[in-house]
Amino acid sequence: MRISHLVDSEIQAYLDRRQVSGSDLTVGGEVREHLQRCVSCREEVQAYEQLFCELAEEPEVNLPRNFAKRVTLSLP
């Protein structure tokens, strides 16, 4: 039984696989079919695509090598 809407992880996996293959015709058949029927999920996919495009336009940030360790150590 299929849930009524896609969850974020399904949308992100669909977009990741589509980016690698270059076509949404070869990946995520069930997701693709759902997107054809569901306006809400299509809009969510479009929002992610817009976000990814905007992030791609941002300049690259060079973080210190120990950045992740410093952040992890600062967590309670």
N, C-alpha and C positions, 0 to 999 in steps of 0.2 A: 504494500500500500504506500502510495506516494504522499508526502506531506503537501500542504497547500502552497507553500513558498519555499524557495531555495534559501539555505543558510549561507552566511558569509563565506565559510570555508568551501562550499560547493562552487560558489561564484568565482572565488579567487583561483581555485584549482582549474576551473573551466578556462578562465582568462589566461592562466599560466600555460596550459597545454596548447591553447589556440595560438599564443604568441610563438611557441616553439615550432608548431607545425605550419604556421602561416595561414591557416584556414580553419574556420569553425565547422567545416563540413566533415572533418576527419576526427574530431574529438567530441567527447561529451554528448553522445546521442540522446540520452535521457534528459540531460540538462537542456540541450538545444531544442528538443521537442517541448519541454516545459516553457522555455522562453518564447516559443512561437504562440503559446496560449495565454501567457501571463504577462499583462502589461506592467504590473508592479515589479516583478523580477527583472523584466527587460529594462525598466528605468533604473533599477539598482545596478545592473551590469553597466549601463551607460554612465552612471555616476562614478563607478570604479574606473572605467576607461578614461573619463575626463580627469579624475584625480591622478591616474598614472601618467597621463600626458603632461599635466601641470608639474608633477614631480620631476619628470624627465627634463623639463626646461630649467629647473633650478640648478644653480652651480653646485659642483661637487664639494662636499665638506670633508676635509682631511682631519681625522680625529687622531689623537695620540694612540700609540700602540696599546697602552695599558688602559684605555678608556673603559672597556667593558668590565675589567677587573675592578677599577676604581668605583664604578657605579654599583657593581655587585656588593662590594665591601661596604658601601654606604647604606645599603638597605638594612632595615631592622631585622 
